[in-house]
């Protein structure tokens, strides 16, 4: 006789067990932009999220500095406290979500939560870049998960891609635009021909840049992120202190225009590249070919490329900031944790993509002088005929010159001296540094020489 599967006695107990499973109970530290977005999305999509997680996810307690503001967000759906440690050690909390930011206090809250046997989800890349090795070790010791998809390129699941989707690959490099503020500024400088200061002011007016934009424009935020990606890509410890970091504060509009003339675009890139002698770990403004996919990542968007030996080049694109965009990543981590019920620590995805015994503790970050890339040089000269002298002289300094040209009049300010534009082949940073230093004393040169890396990021 036909038996309706919904009413089937064999099917019904399994259905009831899923429905009756206790919700994952969340304590949240911080209810600002990210915290509020996380709470809103959890409430709005709770049935959908539960259907994917296999159980409900509910926020039971929230810590906030401003309790009145917090109450306006959570209403009566969660208890409130102004003490983050109460959330970190709360007996009714399974997972602590840290979205308050900062480094020192956040570290203490996270370590307290781990010691209390709580899983932790965070979007705090600065804390993980500085204290990640200590925090991940503590999580391993206590057998809890430490999830942080929201810490890097928020809406792009790049951490999951490295730790899960690309596990068969030996990763050769990870590179991308991982700071939306600087990408917005560079897009404005290129599209509207404005200077850095004006583009920054526009970014601040629109809320893309903070009142103090130092972390963004000096490349520090991008360095936090590329450090975490490098650890997941190569199985190395978190080595933020060893990263080479250059921002865009000294970048001139003239170089943005000259790059366009040469059919390139300037982007602030985070690059982690595995070499036989170590890892290049760096952030810098660099020229990317205008036809390259990353050259078309504009405004505040992020774009990341990964080169694996089996998969080849894969690309990930999406919003790099935003309240609900970050919430999307935070909740994805919560769903992963909700599915862990009854799973031993040894069966979980490792915090940095590799289990502790397989981590390469000795993998060194290469010094700046050892980095090999192509270069763009802009050399001001007293007169246009001296262009050939500049190219010939660079060749004597062991710089492989591929192209020498003059900046077009339309990119120069009236009355400016001629500008010689040079594109080189691959060469070490130390060789370029010496050549630039010596070139400054050449009689043909009429001012400071600008050197920027060129990244082809080929498949």
N, C-alpha and C positions, 0 to 999 in steps of 0.2 A: 504494500500500500504506500502511496506517495505521502511523504512526511515533509511539511513545510520546514525548511532549515531554520527559520527564525524561531519556530515553536519546538524544534527538535530537542528532546531531553539531552541528547549528546552535546548539542551546541550551546544550550542555555547556560550551564554552569560556567563555561569558559567566558561567555559574554558577561555574566554577572560579576565574575572575578575582576574583569577589566574595569567595569564601571565602579566597583567597590574599592579598587585600589586607592590607598590614601594619597591625596595630592602631594606633590613636591612642595615643601614649605620653604618660602624664600624670605630672608631678611635683607633689607636693602640699606646700604650706607650711602647717603646722598640722594637728593630728590631734585637736583637742578635740571639742566637741559637734558642730559642723558637719562637720569633717573625718572624724570617725569615722562619722557617719551617711552621708556620701558614699561612704566605702569600703565600708560594709556593703551599701548599696543596689546599688552597682556589682557587687559579688561575687554578691549574691543574684539579681539580675536580668540577669546578664551576657548570656545568650543572647537574651533579649527586647530588650535595649538594642542589641546588635549587629545584630539583625534590623532594627531601625528606623534605625540609623546607617549600615548598609551595611558596617560593619567593626567589629572589636572595640575596646574601650576598656580599657586596663589601666594601673594605677598602677605605675610602675617605681621611684620613689624618694619618700620622705617626710621632711620636716624637722620635728623636734619638739624642744621643750625637755626633755621627760621621755622618754628613749629606752625605758626599761623599760615605761612605760605605752603608748607607741606600738607596741612589739613585741607587747603583749597584744592590740592591735587588728588589726595587719596581719600578724602571724605572720611567715612566710617568703615572703610574696607580694610584698614590695617591700623595697628597700634602705632603710636608715635613716641619717640624719645629723642633727646638731644645728646645722648651718650652712645657713640658708635660701638664702644666695647660691650654694651648691653646687647646689641645686635650680634656682634661677633661671637658671643658666648651664650646666646639665648637657647634654652633647652628645647624649644619648639621649632627651631630653625634647622633645615637640612643643608641649605646652600646660602652662603653670604654673597651678595652682589655688591661689589665695591665700585661705585661710580662717582665718588667725591673728588678724585684726582689728588694731585700732590704726591710727594715722595715719602717724607718721614713718618707722619701720623698714619698714612695709608699702609705703610709697611707693618706698623705695629698692629693695626686692626686685622690685616690679612694673616699675619703670623699667629695672632690669638685665635682667629677662626680655625686655622689649620690645626693648632694644638688642641682645640675643642672638638676635633673630628668632623668639621664642616667642609664640604666642597666649597670652592670659591670661583666666582666668575668676576672678571674685571675688564674694564676698557682702558686701564691706566698704563699706557706704554712707558711713560717716564719711570714709574715705580719698577716695572719689570726690567727695563733696560739697565737700571742702576742696581737693583736688588734681586733680580730674577734668579741668579744662581742659588742664593740663599733660600729664596721662597720655594723654588722647585724642589730643592733638596728636602726642605721641611715637609712639603706635600708628599713626597715619596716616603719619607720616614713614617708619616701618619696614615698612609694609605688612602689619601683623598685626592680628588681631581682639582687641577688648577687650569681654568679655561679662560681664553683671552682673545677670541676672534675679533671682538670690538676694538682691540687695541691697535690694529693695523688696517687701514683703508676700509673702515667700518662696514659699508654695505657689500664689499667684495669678500667672498669667503676664501681668502688667499691662504690663511693658516691651515684650514681644512684641506685645501688643494695640495699643499706641500706635505702635510702629515698623513693624508689618506689617499687622495686621488692620484698622486704621483709617486707612491711608495716603491714602485718597481724601478724607478729611475735613479741613475747617478746624476744629481743636479750639477750642471756646469756653471750656470749663473742665474741670478735673479736681479732684475733691474726695473725701475719704474718711477713714475710720478706719484709720490705718496704724501704730498702735502698740498691740499687744495688752495690754501691762501697764496702760496708762492706761484702756483700755476695760474691763478686768477691774475696776479700782478704781471706775470710775464706775458699772458695773453693780451692784457690791456696795453702793455708797452709795444707789442708787435702790431696789434690791430689798430690802435689809435695813435701810435707814435708819441705817447706821453713818456715822461721820465719816471724813474723809480718812485720818487717821493709822491708824485701825483697819483700813480697807480696804487700805491699803498694807502693813500688817503681815501681813494674810492673803495678799496677793500674794507677799510675800517668803517666807512659810512654804511656799507651794506651788511656789516656784521660778519664778514669773512675773516677779518683780522681783529685781534684783541687790541685794547688800548695800548698794552705793551706787547708788541708783536715779535719780540726777540726770538723766542723759541722757533717760530716759523721762518722768519726771514734770514736767520743765521744758520738754518739747516739742522738745528738740534732736534726738532720734532721728527724730521725725516730720518735722522740718524738713529733715534730710538727705534723706529719701525724697521729699518733695514737691518739693524742688529738682531731683532727677533726673527726676521725672515732668514737671515744667514744661519742662525742657530738651528732652525728647522730644516733648512736646505742641506746643510753639511754635517749635522750631528756634532756641532761644536758648542762649547759653553757660550753664554751671553757675554760679549766682549765690547760693550759700548765704549769703554774708556780707550780702546785701541782704534776706534774708527777715525778716519780723516774727514773732517767736516768743513765745508765752505758754503756760505750762504750767498744771497744775491744782493746784498746791500751795496756792494761796489760795482755792480753790473751797470754798464752804460747803455743808453738807448742806441748809441752809435753801433755798438757790437750786435745788438738785436737786429738793426737794419742791415749791417754788413753780412750777418749770417743769412738773412733772407736773400741778399744779392747772390750768395754762393749756393742757394737752394738748400739751406739748412734752417732749423729753428732751434732756439735756445730753450731748454727745459732744465729745471732743477731735478736731477736724478739721484736716486739712491741705487747704489750698485754693490752687489756681493758676487764676486767671481772666484771660483775655485781654480787654483793653479797648482802645478806639481810641487811648488815650494811653499804654499800657504794660500791664504785667502785675501783678496782685495776687498776691503770693507770701507766704503766711502760715500760721501754725499757731495755733489758739486754741480754748478751750472755747466751744462755741456751742450754742444751742437749735435743735433739729431737730423738725419736727412729728412727733407720736407715731405718725401713720399712715405716715410716710415709711419706705422700706425700710431706710435707714441707721439709723433709730431702733431697728430690731430686730436689729442686729448686736451681740450681747452677749458677755459673758465676754471671753476673750482673742482672739476672732476679729477679722478685718479685713474691711472692705468698701470698695470704691472705685467711684465713678461717673465716667463720662466723657461729656461732651456734645459731639457733633460735628454739623456742619451737615447732613450727609447721613444718618448713622446714627441721629441723635437721641441719647437717653440710653441708655447701656449700663452694666451693673453687674457687678462681679466680687467674689466672696465666697470666703473660705477662711481657713486658719490663717495667722497672721502671724508665727509663731515655731515652733521645734521642730527637732530634729536631722534627722530624715528628711524633714520638710517642706521644710527648706532644701536638703537633698540633692537633692530632686526638681528644684528649680530649677537647681542647679549642674550636674546631669547633663543636663538639657535643653540647657543651653549647650554642654556637651561634645558632645552629639549633633549640634547645629548645626555645631560646628567639624569634627567627623568628616566631615560631608557637604561641606565646603569644598574637599576635595582637588582641585587643579587649577583652582580658581576665582580669578580676579584680584581684587585689592582693590576695584577699581571696581565689581565686580558683587555685592559683599557688602552686607548690610544695614548702613547707617551706624551708627556708635557711638551717636549721639544722634538717630537717625531721619532726619536730613537730611544730605546730602553737604556737605562743607566750604564749597563755593562758595555754597550756598543758606542757610547759617546767618545769622541776623539778629543780628549783633554789637551793633547799636545798640538793640535792644529793651530798654527800661528797666524795672526793678522800681519800682512806684509806692511813694511813702512812706506810712507808716501813716496820716497825716492825710488822705490822698486816698482811702482805702478807703471804698466806699459799701455799706452793708448795712442791714437792719432791726436793731433793738435791743430788748433786754429791760432794763428798769431796775427795780431794787428800792429803794424810797425809804422808810426808817423815818420815821414821823411821830409827833407827840405825841398826836394824837387822830384817830380815824377820819374825822370830818367834814372834815378837812383834805385828804382825797383829791382833791376837786374842785379845790382851790387848786393842788395839784401839777400836775395835768393842764393847767390853764389857764396856769400859769406856763411850763411847757415849750413850749406853743404860741407864747408870746411870744418864745421863744428860737430860733424857726425849727426846732423839732423836730416833725415830723409825727406827732402822737399818734393811734394807731388804737384803742387800748383801754386803759382804766384800771379797775383793780379792787383789792380788798383781799385780802391773803392770808388764807385760811381759818384758823380757830382751830386746827384739827387739825394744821396744819403748823408752828405756832408753839410755842415753849417757853413754859411757864407764866410769866406776868409780863412777857413781851416787849411792846414797844411795837407798835402797828399797823404793817403793812408795805403800802405802796402798790406795786402791780405795774403797770408800764407797758409796752405793746408799741408800737413806733413803725413808721412807714413807712421806706422807704430814705432814708438821710441819711449825710452824710460823718462820718468819725471825728472830724475837727476840730470840727465843730459839736456833736457829742455830748460831746466832752471839755470844751468851754467851758461847755456847759449843766450838766454834772455838777459842775464846779468852782463855778459860780455857785449851783447848787442847794444845795450844802453850807452856804452862808451864809443860806439862806432860813429865816425864823423857824419855819416849820412842820416843818422837817426835824430829826429827833432823832438822827442818826448818819450814818456813811458811806454813800454811795450806791453801789450795785453796778451795773455796766453790762456786759452780755454781748451778743455778736452773735447774731443770729437768721439761720439759713441755710435758705431754703426749697428750694433745689436743684431747681428745677422743670425739666421737659422743654421 
